[in-house]
Amino acid sequence: MADEIVNRVAKSPLINIDLEDFYPEGKRILFDIKDWLFEGIILKEKDFRDHVKNHDWSQYQDSYIALTCSEDAIIPSWAYLLLSTELAPYATKVVVGNLELLETSIYQEVIQNLDISEYTGKPIIIKGCANKPIPPSAFSFLIERIQPVAKNIMYGEACSTVPLYKAKK
């Protein structure tokens, strides 16, 4: 055959970045302290400390934890700090907030520690679709990290990209 099909995308210097590839394994847990409140609305220090003391913290080994209170109660800062001290030996990461904040914090750390040397002077495509919960801010973190070294940055798939950035010559 004279007209052989050539995959020009595979032969190009394009680098595809899929943030899903950087998704760290581990359970994500929303730890809600509402059940540890007196009458569901008041944090009583003695009772709260008893709950903390008697809780099995080892069940959170290698997990990512978001500490929250779903009740409209005033929670002193020390309460979350106390929980964090108990979780520190077991959990991979602990944040105060919801699961989206947890994922954002995880990705911020992952991208900050990313070796970007392979992206120097290269055209980059950032894949947009994912099956895992990638927070929108992760894409901004990635742009901030790779833009100083990338030749250009696009978003989407190789067959259909949206140009985002082109380095000045």
C-alpha positions in Angstrom: 0.0 0.0 0.0 1.4 3.3 -1.0 -0.9 5.3 1.3 0.2 3.9 4.7 -1.7 5.4 7.7 0.8 7.3 9.9 0.0 8.2 13.5 1.5 11.7 13.5 0.4 12.3 17.1 2.4 9.3 18.3 5.5 10.6 16.4 5.1 14.2 17.6 7.0 15.6 20.6 3.6 16.3 22.3 3.5 15.3 25.9 0.1 14.3 27.3 -0.5 15.0 31.0 -3.4 13.2 32.6 -4.0 14.4 36.1 -5.7 11.1 36.8 -2.3 9.4 36.5 -1.2 11.3 39.6 -4.2 10.4 41.7 -2.8 8.9 44.9 -4.5 5.7 46.1 -6.0 5.6 49.5 -9.5 5.9 51.1 -11.0 9.4 51.3 -13.0 9.8 54.5 -15.2 12.6 55.7 -14.9 12.6 59.5 -17.9 14.4 60.8 -17.8 15.2 64.5 -21.6 16.0 64.8 -22.2 12.8 66.7 -19.7 13.8 69.3 -21.5 17.0 70.2 -23.8 17.3 73.3 -27.4 17.4 72.0 -26.0 17.7 68.5 -25.0 21.3 68.9 -22.6 21.9 71.8 -19.0 20.7 72.1 -18.4 19.9 75.7 -14.6 19.5 76.2 -14.7 16.6 78.7 -17.2 14.5 76.6 -15.3 15.4 73.4 -12.0 14.3 74.9 -13.6 11.0 76.0 -14.7 10.3 72.5 -11.3 11.1 71.2 -9.6 8.9 73.8 -11.9 5.9 73.2 -11.9 6.1 69.4 -10.0 3.5 67.3 -7.7 5.8 65.2 -5.9 2.9 63.6 -8.8 2.3 61.2 -7.6 5.4 59.3 -4.2 3.9 58.4 -3.1 5.3 55.0 -6.4 7.2 54.5 -7.0 10.8 53.5 -9.2 12.6 56.1 -11.4 15.7 55.8 -12.5 16.8 59.3 -15.8 18.6 59.4 -18.9 19.3 61.4 -22.2 19.1 59.5 -24.2 20.7 62.3 -24.4 24.5 62.7 -22.3 24.5 65.9 -19.4 26.6 67.0 -16.4 24.3 67.0 -13.2 25.7 68.7 -10.0 25.4 66.7 -8.4 23.2 69.3 -11.0 20.4 68.6 -9.8 19.9 65.0 -6.2 20.1 66.2 -6.8 17.4 68.8 -8.3 15.2 66.2 -5.3 15.9 63.9 -2.8 14.8 66.6 -4.6 11.5 66.9 -4.8 11.0 63.2 -1.2 12.0 62.4 0.4 8.6 63.1 -2.1 6.9 60.8 -3.6 9.1 58.1 -1.7 10.1 55.0 -3.2 13.6 55.0 -5.7 15.5 57.2 -7.5 18.7 56.4 -10.3 20.7 58.0 -13.0 21.0 55.4 -14.9 18.9 52.9 -13.8 16.2 50.5 -13.3 18.7 47.6 -10.9 20.7 49.8 -9.2 17.4 50.7 -8.7 16.5 47.0 -7.5 20.1 46.2 -4.9 19.9 49.0 -3.8 16.4 47.8 -3.3 17.7 44.2 -1.6 20.8 45.3 1.0 18.7 47.1 1.3 16.2 44.2 1.8 19.0 41.6 4.2 20.9 43.8 6.5 17.8 44.0 6.2 17.0 40.3 9.4 16.7 38.4 8.8 19.1 35.5 12.2 18.7 33.8 10.7 16.4 31.1 8.3 19.2 30.0 11.0 21.7 29.3 10.6 23.2 25.8 7.9 20.7 24.9 4.3 21.1 23.7 1.9 19.9 26.4 -1.6 18.6 26.2 -3.5 18.5 29.5 -6.2 15.9 29.3 -9.6 17.2 30.6 -11.8 14.2 31.1 -11.3 12.0 34.2 -13.1 9.2 36.0 -11.6 10.2 39.4 -12.5 13.3 41.4 -9.9 15.8 40.1 -10.7 19.3 41.6 -10.8 22.1 39.0 -8.0 24.0 40.9 -5.6 21.1 40.1 -5.6 22.2 36.5 -4.6 25.7 37.6 -1.9 24.3 39.9 -0.5 22.3 36.9 -0.5 25.4 34.6 1.2 27.5 37.2 3.9 24.7 37.6 4.6 23.9 34.0 4.1 27.2 32.1 7.6 28.5 32.9 9.2 25.6 31.1 6.6 24.5 28.4 6.8 25.5 24.8 3.0 25.6 24.6 0.1 24.2 26.6 -3.2 22.9 25.2 -6.2 21.4 26.8 -8.3 18.4 25.6 -7.4 15.5 23.4 -4.7 15.3 20.7 -7.5 15.3 18.0 -9.3 18.3 19.5 -7.3 20.7 21.6 -7.9 24.2 22.9 -4.7 26.3 22.9 -4.0 27.9 26.3 -0.5 29.2 26.2 2.4 29.7 23.8 5.9 30.7 24.9 7.3 33.9 23.4 10.3 33.3 21.2 
